[in-house]
């Protein structure tokens, strides 16, 4: 260690603090001796510790102090003592006592309760007036100094440490705690510093003997006085304060990244409101109106407005009806008897009022339904995606939220098949940072064949479900699009992917609004 070089790199604050540390270690004493502000000494402590010149020690203790009423009581006496002093000579009315003892109304009421328990006063009624006189025990109480008074006297001279109280002081403290006034118990941190072996060598070598110039000025450059001077060295290895610049929430970063993946793969984006009708959320997707998923246990229905509009129906009576009219009619027919799809449908009477019920969308697949309804056969082939929030009445736990993010995708192409579907999903999962993907058969009301996909979560060491997918059934496609064309469809959940990527073990921590978490979270950077 080159001591001279170390001294040349000391900040002026460090040069002032170091010599004082030979005799003193407490923060307050060093502030007193150096006449530096508290913040300056603390800054010097931190720098010296980073350079291993001093060793800092933090001591935390509970300290008892007087509050405003306690200071008043220490000076003028406890309220109950002033109360009985006022009636020492003769019995008095309550308002007269308050005036003579200089007590507030709430203090008077408290005094009566305390003194009655000690049998120190006697109360008589004169009509509506209370006449209060002192008793024999009250006179004895007046002549004695209570433990509480002794405790107040001690505190008026200096604060006391909680763990160093005597038994009598502890008794008095407990009584004051019951009264919830007079005293404050505060958690106070004290800092001290002592020289390390390295620090002792530096101080011993003579800090004042090494002359350095702290900064280069315009005057020095102009006159040439900088020549031959030794300037303070800059330590490029020293710790510096961490700076947290403004940035988007890490969940929004991940969502934007997912959006970019689909755009780079040639998809167009679908957008739409989070509030929709049951027609688009369920009926258009061939979900029966008595299906359990539509019950309140799973779905958030809206009370106001309770119902929305179906696609507008034409009032024309001839055969040239609008496409929108055909959509409602065809969806109804496909539910009741399969329509022109060759299916038997669900074989029940479809209820238009149920289809109008407003709901917070339970999936973004409702956007796929609306998109299919807007396309013409000449628009094909086509690829669409969406990223948005969905809502389900889930029980909150480490892997479930009632509000979650989902990304939706559809590919409409006469040559599309299940192998293409799995290929899209593997590519998306890989780009999101999950190379391990597996698929298994599944059932969904609106796709056939159907599958579920899992990605491997290295944090929990298990496979987690991230996607429901399949090829839309003709009962979905034909009423909306007008023709039966293969439509690949999927809806991965993003939140579980995000928690795994950030090594968050509880999905609820995505939205806990912890500033420390938000500052320390790294930017989303995947493959």
N, C-alpha and C positions, 0 to 999 in steps of 0.2 A: 504493500500500500504506500503510495506516494502522498504523505501527509500534506505537503505543500500544495499539491494539486487539489486535494480535497478541500483545503481551506480557501483556495482561490475560487472554488465553485460555490462557496456558501453565500446565501442571500443575506442582505443587511439585517433582516429580522433574526436569522439564525446566528449571526455573529454577535448580536446583542443578548440573545437568550443563553447561549452556550456557557459563557463564563459564570452566570448566575447559578446554573445547575450544579456547580461544584458544592455550594452550600445549601441550596434550597431545591425542593422537588415539587411542592404543591403549585398548582396553576395560579391560585390567587396571590401567593407570595411572589411568584415570578412577575406577574402583572404589576405588583406593587414596586418591586425593585427596578424593573426595566422601564416602567412608566409607559409601556406599550399598551394599546387597546387589547382587550381580551381576544378578539378575532385574530389579531396579529400574532399573539403568542400561540394560539391554537394552530395557526397556519405553520408557524415555525416548528412546533412539535411534530406535525404531520410530515413535513419535509425531512426533518432530522431522523424520524423513525424510518422513512423510506430509504434513507442512506445508511441505516443501521448504526447511527451515532447515538441515539437515545432509545430507551424502551419505555413505551407509554403504559400506564396502568389506569384502569377505569374502576372506580368504586361507586357502587349504587347503595344508597341507604334511605330509609324512611325517616323524615325529620318532622318534628311537631313544632308548629308555630301558632301564634295568636292571630285570629282574624280581627276584623274591625270591632266587633262586639267584645271580643276577648281583651283587646287593648283598652277599651273603655272600662271593662270590669276590673282590670288590673289597676287602673288609675282611680276609679270612683267606687269600687266595690261591686260584688255580685248583686244583681237586681233584688234577690230575696233578702239580702242583708240590708239593703237600703229601704226595703219595704218595712221590715220590723223596726228599723231605726226610727222610721217616721211615726210609728205608733208606740214607741217606747214609753212616752209620758202619759198618753191618753188614747182611748179608743177614737177611731175616726171613720168617716164615710169613705167609700172606695175612691171616689173622684178626688177627695182631698188628699188621700194617700198618694195617688198617682201624681198629683201636682207637686206635693212636697218632696217625694222621692225622685221626681223627674223620670217617670217611667211611661213607656208607651202602653197602649191598650193590651197588645199581645203579651208584653212583658208582665203586666199586672196579672193576667189570667194564669200565666205560667207560675208566677210567684205563689198565688193562692194554692195551686195544686201541690207545689213542692212543700210549702209550709204546713198545709193540712196533714200531709203524710207524716211530717215530723212533729205533729201536735203542737206547733209553735204559735198558732193563732186560734182565736175563737170568733165565730161569725154569728151575729144576731140580726134579726130583721126589724126594721122600723118602717112599716108600710112597704114601699117599693125599694127603700134604701137598705144597703148592707152596712152594718156597723161592725168593724173589725177591731179586736183588741189583742194584745200580746199575752201569752200564757207564761207559766213558770218555765217550762222547757224552752220557750221562745227566748226568755231573758238569758238563760244559760247559753243558748245558741249564739246570742248576740255578743256574749263575752268571750267566746271561743273562736279561734281561727280554724276553719275547716280545712280538710285535705285539698279541696278544690281551690281554696284561696291560696294555700301554700304553693300549689302547682302553678297557678296563674302568676304568682310572684316570681317563681323560677323562670317561667317562659318570658316574662317581661324583660328579663335581663339577657336571655340568650335562648336560641332554639335548642331543643333536646332531641337526641337520637332515640328512635323507638326501641331499639334492642338494648339500650343502656339505662332504661328506666328502672327505678326502684319500685318495690311492691306498692308503697303508698301512692306513688305517682301513677302507676298502672290503674289503681282503683279510681283515682280522680279522673284519669283519661276515659275510662269506661263510662263514668257518669256523664262526662261532657259529650261523649259520642251519642248517648241516649238523647241528649238535649239537641243534638245536631247543630250546635253553634259554639262560639267562643274559641274553638281550636281548628287548625288545619293540619292534616297529615299529608305531606308531599313527598313524592319520590324524587330524590335529588342525586344527580350524578356529579362526582368529583373526579378530576383528572390530576395525575401527577406524572412526573417523568424522571428517570434516572439515567445517568451516562452509562453506556456500554464500555467495554474495554477499548474499543476503537475510539469512542468519544473521549475517554480519559486521556488517551495518547494525543488526540488533537488539541484538547484544552491545555495539556501540559507543554506542548510544543510552542505555544504562544500564538494565539489568533491575531492579536493586535500587531505582532511583528511582521505579518504578511500583509502588505499594503496592496489593495486592489481598487480599481475604478469600477464603479457599479454600472455606469452607462456612458455611452459615447454621445456627446452633445454637439450641436451645431458650432458652438464657440470653439470647441477643441479642434474640429475639422478646419475651421477658418484660420485659427492661429497656429496650428501644427502642434499643439500641446499633447496630442494623442501619442506622439512618437515617444518610444521608450517606456510607455505606461503598461502596467499589467492589468488587463481587464478581467472581470469576473467570468469564469468559465460557465458555459451553459451545459447542463446535464441533460442530454437527449434521451437517457434511459429512465429518467425519473417518472413516477406515476403522475398522470395528469387527470383532472376531473373528467368523468365520462359525460359526453354530450349526447343527448337524445333529441335528434332533429324531428321535425314534424313528418308524419308518415300516415298512410292509410292503415286502418285496422287490419291485422294479419288475416282475419277471415275474409275480408273484402279483397285482399291481395290474392288469396287462393282462388276465390270465385272468379276474379278477373283472369287469372291464369287458365282456369278451366274453360272460360269463354274463348280465350285465345286458341286453345287446343282445337276446339271444334271449327273455329274460323279458318285456321291453318289447314284443316282437313277438307275445306271446301263447303262447309255447311252455312246456311243462312239462319239468322236468329229469329226466333218467335218471341213475342212479348205479349203481355196481357195483364189484366187486373188480378189481384189476389182474391177478390170477391167475385164469385160467379154463381150461376144457377146450377141446380142439381142436374138439369138437362145436359149441360156440357161436362160437368164433373162425373156424372154417373150414366145417365140414360144413353147419351151418344156413344158411350164406350161399352154398351151392351151389359151394364150392371143392373140386374133385376131390382125392381123397386122394393122387394122384400128381402134383399140381401143384407146380412148382418153388418156389413161394412158401412151401410148408410144409417145405422142407428146412432143415437146421441152418444153412446159409449165411445165411438170412434170419431165422430164428426162434430165440428162446431157449426151449428146452424145459427142464422142471424135472426134476431127478433124484429129489428127495425132498420131497413124495410124487410119484412118477412119473405116477400116474394119478388121475383124479377120477371122480365119479359122473355118469352121464347122468341126464336127467330120469327120476324114478322110474317104473318100468313096473308096471302093474296085474297082479295075479296072477289076475284074474277070467278065466274061460274062456268066458263068454257074450259076446254082441255089444255089451253096454253098457260099453265100455272108457272109461277116463279120457282127457281131452284130452291130458295129458302123454304117455301111452302112444302116442297117435296121432302126436304130434310126432316121436318117435324113429322110428316105423315109416314115417311119411310121408317124412321126410328120407332114410331108407334107400332107399325106393322111388324117390324122385325122382332119386337118384344112379344107381341101377341101371338104371331103365327110363323115368324121367320121371313115374312115378306117374299122377295124374289131371290133369296140367297140359297134356297134348298134346305134351310134349317127349319125345325119346328118351333123355334123361338122359346120363350119361357112359358107360353100358354097361360096367360092371365090377362085381365083387362087393364091396359096401361092407363095410368091416371095423370092427366095433364097438370093438375094442381100440384102433385108431388114433384113434378119436373120443374116447376117454377120456384121451388123453395131455394132461397139464397144460402150459400154455404161458403166458408173459407176453404179455398181449394185444398183438397187432401193430397194432391199430386199435380205436377205440371203437365200431365198427360191431357188435361182439358185443353191446353194450348194446341196439342197435336190434333185433337178432334176439330177445333176451330180452323186450323190450317188446312186440314183435309177438305173441310166444307167449302173453303175459299178457292180451291184449286180446280183447274179444268184439265181434261185429259191431255190437252196440248202443252201443259206446263211440265209434263213428266219427261224424263225422270227428275227427281228433286230430293234434296237433303236439307233437313231443318233441325235446329237445336234450340234449347232454352236453358237458362239458369235462373232459378228463383226460389222464393220461400214457399213452404207448404205447411199445413197445420193439421195435426191429429191429436186426439185426446189420449195421449200416452201418459203412463206413469213415469215420472222423472227418475232416472237412475244414471249410472256411469256411462251408459251407451244409448240412452233415449232422451229426446227432447220433444216437447209438444209443438215447437216451432223449429223447422229444420230447412236446410238448403238441398235442393235436388236439381240435377241437370237432366234434361229430357232430350231425346233424339229420335228422329224418324227418317227412314230412307224409303222412298217410293220408287220402285223400279221393277219392271216385269221379270228381270233376270236375277233379282235379289234372292238370297237363300240364308239358311241358318248359319252356315259357315261364314258368310260375310258379316252377319250380326256379331258373332263371337270375335271376329277379327277387329271390328271397330272397337269393341269393348276392351279387348286386350291392349290395343294401342293407346286408348284413353287412360287405362289404369297404369300402363308403363310410364306414360308422360307425367302422370300425377305422382310417380315415385313408388309404384307398387308392381314390381315385375312378376310376383307370384299371384296368379289368378287361377281359379278353378270354377267350373260350371256344373250344375246338376239340374235334372228335370224338375219342373214346378207346374203349378196350375194357377192361372189367372182368368177371370171371366172374359176378358177381351182379347186374349192372345192364344194361339194354338198353331204350332207347338210353343211352349213356354219354358223359360229357364230362370234360375237364380244364379248370381255370380258372387263369389267370395274373394276377398283379398286377404293376404296374410298380414296380421298385425304383429310386428316384432315386439312391441311394448308389452302387450298382454300375452304374447306367445300363443296366439290362437287365430283361427280364421274368423273373419267378421263379414257378415252379409253387407254388400254394398250396392246390389243392383237387382232389379226385377226386369225381365226382358222377354221378348218373344216376337212372333209375327202376328199382326192384327188379324183377327177372324174376319171372314167376309161379312158377318153381321155388324161389324164396325165400319169397314171400308166402303161397302157398297151403298149404304144409305147416305154417307157423307160425300163420297167422291163420285158416286154414280156408276163406277166400274169396279170390278174385282181385280185388284192388282196387289202383288205382295208388298206389304209395308212392314219393314223392320222397325221395332220400337223398343226403347229402353228408358230407364229412369234411375241412374245411380244416385245414392245419397252422398253428399260431399262432406258432411260434418265429421263422420267417422274417419274419413281419409285425412282430414285436416288435423284431428287430434293425434293420429298416429305419426304424421309427418313432423309435428312439433313436440312429440313425446309428452303429450298431455294425457294423463291417465283417466281423467273424468271429463266427459263431454260437456258437462255443465260449466267447466272452467273456460269455455270458449267465450262466454259472455259475462264474466264476473266483474268486468270494469276495474281491474286491478292496475293502477298506474305503473307499478313496478314491473308487472308482467308485460304491459304494453310497451314500456321503454326498452326492456331487455329482449323482446321477441325479435328474432332475426327476420330479415326480408324473405319472402317466399321465393326460393330458388330450387326448382326441381329439374329433372332430366329433360 
